[in-house]
């Protein structure tokens, strides 16, 4: 009987199910799949503004010869290589410190550290710009306590501008990653730590040999999320440098370059689409890496 | 069903009534013209004045002047044009002259041609030329960006210089004076934004060159004027007589707060300079310093912009008539905007007006407008091309290296290499 029902009713249910998801699927197709396919088609076209024509692989050749693209790619990778490890480590340390049940006021401190990531990207960038101006509060404080003798040109020197962007995104996203670790730490059995303490394992070794290995899946997850976020970095740089990625293209990111190619320069929609596919490929490669590492862990 | 209808009927009825009455209001009253521009002390205020004049004679037309940052205007416009949605666009938009051809060429049909309505023979020819494409003229010429050197008389006096010492100097002399001002008055000579090529463009055009040749091809590697401009800015920065700033508001803040002794820029800054009444009488205006190369002059240009009507605008006819009535015919309007805002218009007939002859007490009674008018006629004509933003970015990218002592020829080669991939 059960078998008999399956044929007719089962199909009936399937049709209904598809009808229910059809509007959502239609919208996804219209607003996600269609633009993705269209931008792929666009990446093979070139031209000025709306005057586009098919150009084959001309845009890819242009990528190789474009020093600005290379610069943007290098900058993006620099942010990724420098900032992501700093932030992940900082978030881990903060999470394990704040996981200590004997710490007074940890709810308040947790909230304070998490708070930056609910602030508006634009608002905090504008605020950072003011704070890190040549005669801003950061320079005057550093000068007052005698760390530096002349103000640091945060926004006008290529090196310091990069440092500023890294400071800004670290401030914004450390708390966000910390929350993941705090949640994961709740799932680690207290008795493991007790055993380690009884065996005389020092605190630092407990952190590196118990906490980090047990958090590995979460660390992997946050690393990939942060990687994608860094590869798509746009708001902070745009607002800190008035959309120019300056000084000297030192803070230009791939996303900002795409924006400039589309909206600031002579509009090259085709070439901009090509650059955006570079990000797609980078993200895909890193996601593949995550799957690879996760599979290895299961074995 | 019944409950639904009873609950919603009154609301629906009210809605219908409201939309009917608002329709009636629209029919009887206003057509609103939306305008995008970017400087509250300058073109925004001027457009409001122009709107007020037009509304006096045409009470059925009102104006909504929207004030964005300049880059936001350009980027919103470009987004709107690319998406093809007319709803996202204004009726009239202000476009800086450097970008005019870029928009006209890459978005054909987006702007309404005004030739046929407007008599262009009354305007400065260079303005008309830059808005002409395939025999049609598209914009309403607005202000000129003739450049001048605004300087603080009090700071220079403290350093031992009189206004005569500032007239017709070279950039080398400017740097010498800057060192004295720094030593004796404790002020930086000039504010420089290392991610803005405006000053470099001013200096380059004063010697009759631009990023592009007359035919639109890149003119970088053998451009003596560009080379000299880069060297000059490099020297200023190496001499440490400048205050580094980041962005327009930071830059404008340096002279509002009295941090710098001189400002070299377009005449449109006058409104912003005069926005500090307590500095009245302390400012003077001199021609910009000159390079020491062939073809060097004391006259140049920075920016300047014109009004364009969108082809898709619902109020296209009113917008064109408005621009034609005020900007092409109203001589008195030009006197007002000159006195109040320092706008040197490009309608030639306006130059005969009384305001151009007047002395300005803010500048210690100098006849500044007469001077700017004179300099305007001497500005070397160049072809702005369509890739100014791209080359600007390439030039800015090389500035730090130049300050650190990289030979300018090498920097020019790097700019040339970058530009050749960018302009296509």
Contacts between the chains, C-beta under 8 A, distances in Angstrom:
chain1	res1	chain2	res2	distance
A	46	B	424	7.3
A	48	B	105	6.3
A	48	B	106	4.4
A	48	B	386	7.9
A	49	B	81	7.6
A	49	B	82	7.3
A	49	B	105	7.2
A	49	B	106	2.3
A	49	B	107	5.2
A	50	B	81	7.9
A	50	B	82	7.2
A	50	B	106	6.5
A	50	B	107	5.8
A	50	B	108	7.2
A	51	B	105	7.9
A	51	B	106	6.6
A	51	B	108	7.3
A	62	B	421	6.3
A	62	B	424	7.4
A	65	B	421	5.1
A	66	B	421	4.6
A	66	B	422	7.6
A	67	B	414	7.8
A	67	B	417	6.5
A	67	B	418	5.1
A	67	B	421	7.0
A	68	B	393	7.3
A	68	B	394	7.8
A	68	B	397	7.8
A	68	B	418	6.2
A	68	B	421	7.7
A	68	B	422	6.9
A	71	B	397	7.8
A	129	B	246	7.2
A	129	B	247	7.8
A	133	B	246	7.1
A	133	B	250	6.8
A	134	B	243	7.5
A	134	B	244	6.3
A	134	B	245	7.6
A	153	B	244	5.9
A	155	B	246	3.9
A	156	B	193	7.9
A	156	B	194	5.1
A	156	B	195	7.7
A	156	B	244	4.3
A	156	B	245	7.6
A	156	B	246	5.8
A	157	B	400	7.5
A	158	B	400	5.6
A	241	B	195	6.6
A	241	B	246	7.5
A	242	B	71	6.8
A	242	B	195	7.3
A	242	B	246	7.5
A	242	B	247	4.8
A	242	B	248	7.5
A	243	B	71	5.8
A	243	B	75	7.8
A	244	B	195	5.0
A	244	B	393	7.1
A	244	B	396	7.4
A	246	B	194	7.0
A	246	B	195	3.1
A	246	B	396	6.0
A	247	B	194	4.7
A	247	B	195	5.1
A	247	B	396	7.2
A	247	B	399	7.3
A	247	B	400	6.2
A	248	B	194	7.5
A	248	B	195	7.8
A	248	B	396	6.5
A	248	B	397	4.8
A	248	B	398	7.4
A	248	B	399	6.4
A	248	B	400	4.6
A	248	B	401	7.6
A	249	B	393	7.1
A	249	B	396	7.8
A	249	B	397	4.7
A	260	B	393	7.6
A	262	B	78	7.5
A	262	B	82	7.5
A	263	B	74	7.7
A	263	B	75	4.3
A	263	B	78	4.8
A	263	B	79	6.1
A	264	B	71	7.3
A	264	B	74	7.2
A	264	B	75	6.5
A	264	B	78	7.8
A	264	B	389	5.6
A	265	B	387	7.5
A	265	B	389	5.2
A	265	B	390	5.1
A	265	B	393	7.9
A	265	B	422	7.2
A	266	B	102	5.4
A	266	B	106	6.3
A	266	B	386	5.9
A	266	B	387	5.9
A	266	B	389	7.6
A	266	B	390	6.8
A	266	B	423	7.6
A	267	B	78	6.1
A	267	B	82	6.3
A	267	B	106	5.7
A	268	B	424	7.8
A	269	B	82	7.0
